[in-house]
Amino acid sequence: MKKIFLIEDNPTEGFLLRIALSKVPNCELHHFANGQKMLDKLDEEPDICIVDLNLPDISGMELMEIIKEALPNCKIIVVSAERNAEVIVKIQATFTPYYLIKSDAVLKALKVLVTDILR
């Protein structure tokens, strides 16, 4: 069974993302409302971390840096409202090519992306 960590501080968005990911077969999903709670469980070695950039306790960039250093084989997906092209390019060049902008279509796109990564 594959393990997915979802880090999203907004309760409504977290709920919707969990619903979308509940349809992915053979996955164990863990939702964290802040970065520190996720870091406390990083030793469980998730296969995928879905990261929001704007968290209350740590920046998404810093969080991705820690994940990438601790678990180089963990795939990172960013799901954020951040639309600044410079920020997106920096993230894609440094941490992950998988960047989804929060929108009406993000739920379906995230489910498809996670399913493809886990194949």
C-alpha positions, 0 to 999 in steps of 0.5 A, spaced: 500 500 500 502 506 498 502 512 503 500 519 501 501 525 506 497 531 504 499 538 508 493 543 507 491 548 513 485 550 510 479 545 512 475 546 507 480 545 501 483 539 505 476 536 506 475 536 498 482 534 496 481 528 501 475 526 497 478 526 491 484 522 493 480 517 496 478 514 489 485 512 488 486 505 489 491 502 494 493 508 498 493 510 505 492 517 505 494 522 511 492 529 512 496 534 516 494 541 518 501 544 518 508 542 516 510 540 523 505 535 524 507 532 517 515 532 519 513 529 526 511 523 521 516 523 516 520 517 518 513 513 515 516 514 509 511 517 504 511 515 497 508 522 495 507 529 499 502 534 497 504 540 499 501 547 500 505 553 499 502 557 504 502 554 511 501 557 518 508 554 521 513 553 515 513 555 508 512 550 503 519 551 500 522 550 506 518 544 507 519 541 500 527 542 502 526 538 508 522 532 504 527 532 498 533 531 503 530 526 508 526 522 502 530 523 495 525 518 492 518 521 495 514 525 489 512 532 491 506 535 488 504 542 490 497 544 490 497 552 491 493 558 489 500 561 488 500 564 480 506 567 480 510 565 474 517 566 477 515 562 484 512 556 479 518 556 475 523 556 481 519 550 484 519 546 478 526 547 477 528 546 484 523 541 487 518 538 483 515 538 476 508 537 479 505 544 480 497 544 480 494 551 481 488 551 486 481 551 481 475 548 480 479 543 476 484 541 481 481 535 484 480 531 478 487 533 476 490 531 482 487 524 482 489 523 475 496 525 477 497 521 483 494 515 480 499 516 474 505 517 479 503 511 483 503 506 477 
